[in-house]
Amino acid sequence: MEILITYNHREDDVAPMPLRELAQFVLEREGKPVNTEVSVSLVDNDTIAELNGRFRNMEGPTDVLSFECDNIADSITAADGPACPLYELGDVIIAPDVAEAQSSEFGNSFEQEMSLLLVHGLLHLCGYDHIEDAEAEVMEARERELLTEWAERGLPPMDENR
C-alpha cells in the first residue's frame, strides 16, 4: 500500500504522529488490495474552507474531507494480490487547527483527534457514510473498533483480575 502524506500545514506537530501506519492499518482491516494508494493532506483552515465551499457548498472550515478516486464498487479486494492494477482509493484532507480545537472540546489529545479524523476520512473512502442515523451508527462503531484495536496493538493482554 502506498500512503502519500503531504504536510502543507503544521508539519512539525503532525509529522511525528504515526498517520501512515494508521492509514495502512485501517486499509488492511477494510480488506483493500496491496496496490491501494491513498493521499493524506494536512492543510490550513483557509484551504479546507475553500474546498468545503467548492465541493460541499458549506461555508467555513471543516475538520476532514474525503474525495474518492476509483469506484468503491470496483470488485478489487485484498485477495487480488499484487497482480491487480494500482487502486487509487482517494484523498483525505485534514485541518489540524480544527482538529486541535475539537480535541479540547471533546477531551481528546491532539493525536487522538487527528487519528479519529484520519480513520473517519478513510472509512468514507471505503464506502461508509453518516447521512442516515443507521449509517452513522455503523460508521461510528467501526471507527471505535478500529481505534481501539489500533490503541491496543502489540500490548500484552490485560490481567483479568484487574
C-alpha positions in Angstrom: 0.0 0.0 0.0 1.1 3.5 -0.7 0.1 6.2 1.7 1.2 9.6 0.5 1.2 12.3 3.1 1.6 16.0 2.2 2.3 18.4 5.1 1.1 21.8 3.9 0.4 22.9 7.4 1.8 22.2 10.9 4.4 19.6 9.8 6.4 19.9 13.0 3.3 19.0 15.1 1.9 16.3 12.8 4.9 14.5 11.2 5.8 12.6 14.4 2.4 11.0 14.5 2.1 7.5 13.0 -0.5 8.6 10.5 0.9 6.5 7.6 0.9 3.4 9.8 -2.6 4.1 11.0 -3.8 4.5 7.4 -2.3 1.2 6.3 -3.8 -0.5 9.4 -7.3 0.8 8.5 -7.0 -0.1 4.8 -5.7 -3.6 5.7 -8.6 -4.1 8.1 -11.0 -2.9 5.4 -9.7 -5.5 3.0 -8.2 -3.2 0.5 -5.7 -4.6 -2.0 -1.9 -4.3 -1.5 -1.8 -1.9 -4.5 -4.1 0.6 -2.9 -2.9 4.2 -2.9 -4.3 7.0 -0.7 -3.2 10.5 -0.3 -3.5 12.4 3.0 -3.0 16.2 3.0 -2.7 18.4 6.1 -3.9 21.9 5.3 -4.7 25.2 7.0 -8.2 26.4 7.7 -8.4 28.7 4.7 -7.6 25.8 2.3 -10.1 23.4 3.8 -12.8 26.2 3.9 -12.2 26.8 0.2 -12.6 23.1 -0.5 -15.6 22.8 1.7 -17.3 25.6 -0.1 -16.3 24.4 -3.6 -17.3 20.8 -3.2 -19.9 20.7 -0.4 -21.4 24.2 -0.7 -20.7 24.7 3.0 -19.2 27.8 4.4 -16.1 27.8 6.6 -13.5 25.2 7.6 -14.4 21.7 8.4 -12.2 19.0 10.1 -11.9 16.4 7.3 -12.9 15.9 3.7 -12.6 12.8 1.6 -12.5 12.6 -2.2 -12.9 9.1 -3.8 -10.9 8.3 -6.9 -11.5 4.7 -8.0 -15.1 3.5 -7.6 -15.6 1.8 -4.2 -17.9 -0.6 -6.0 -15.0 -1.9 -8.0 -14.6 -5.6 -7.2 -10.9 -5.3 -6.4 -10.1 -6.8 -2.9 -7.0 -7.9 -1.0 -7.5 -11.3 -2.4 -6.5 -10.0 -5.8 -2.9 -9.6 -4.6 -0.1 -7.6 -6.2 -1.2 -8.5 -9.8 -4.1 -6.1 -9.5 -3.7 -2.6 -11.0 -3.0 0.4 -8.9 -6.1 1.1 -6.9 -6.3 4.8 -6.3 -8.8 4.9 -3.4 -8.8 8.7 -2.9 -7.7 11.7 -0.9 -8.2 12.6 2.7 -7.8 16.3 3.6 -7.4 17.1 7.3 -7.3 20.5 9.0 -5.0 20.2 12.0 -6.2 23.5 13.5 -9.8 22.3 13.5 -8.6 19.0 15.0 -6.8 20.8 17.8 -9.9 22.9 18.6 -12.1 19.8 18.6 -9.6 17.9 20.8 -10.1 20.4 23.5 -13.8 20.4 23.1 -14.2 16.6 23.1 -11.5 15.9 25.7 -9.1 14.1 23.3 -5.4 14.6 22.8 -4.4 16.3 19.5 -3.1 13.0 18.3 -6.3 11.1 19.2 -8.3 13.7 17.3 -6.0 13.5 14.3 -6.3 9.7 14.3 -10.1 9.8 14.5 -10.3 12.2 11.6 -7.9 10.1 9.5 -9.9 6.9 10.3 -13.2 8.8 9.5 -11.9 10.1 6.2 -10.6 6.7 5.2 -13.9 5.0 6.1 -15.7 7.4 3.8 -13.3 6.3 1.0 -14.2 2.7 1.9 -17.9 3.3 1.4 -19.1 4.3 4.9 -21.3 7.3 5.4 -23.3 9.0 8.1 -26.1 10.7 6.3 -28.8 8.4 7.8 -28.8 7.7 11.5 -28.4 3.9 10.9 -25.4 4.5 8.7 -23.9 6.9 11.2 -24.2 4.2 13.9 -22.4 1.7 11.8 -19.6 4.1 10.8 -19.1 5.3 14.3 -19.0 1.8 15.7 -16.4 0.9 13.0 -14.3 4.0 14.0 -14.4 3.0 17.6 -13.5 -0.6 16.8 -10.5 0.4 14.6 -9.2 3.0 17.0 -9.5 0.6 20.0 -7.7 -2.1 18.1 -5.0 0.4 17.0 -4.5 1.6 20.5 -4.2 -2.0 21.8 -1.9 -3.3 19.1 1.1 -5.1 20.4 0.1 -4.6 24.0 0.0 -7.7 26.3 -3.5 -8.8 27.3 -4.9 -7.2 30.4 -4.9 -9.1 33.6 -8.4 -10.4 34.1 -8.1 -9.8 37.9 -7.7 -6.1 37.5 
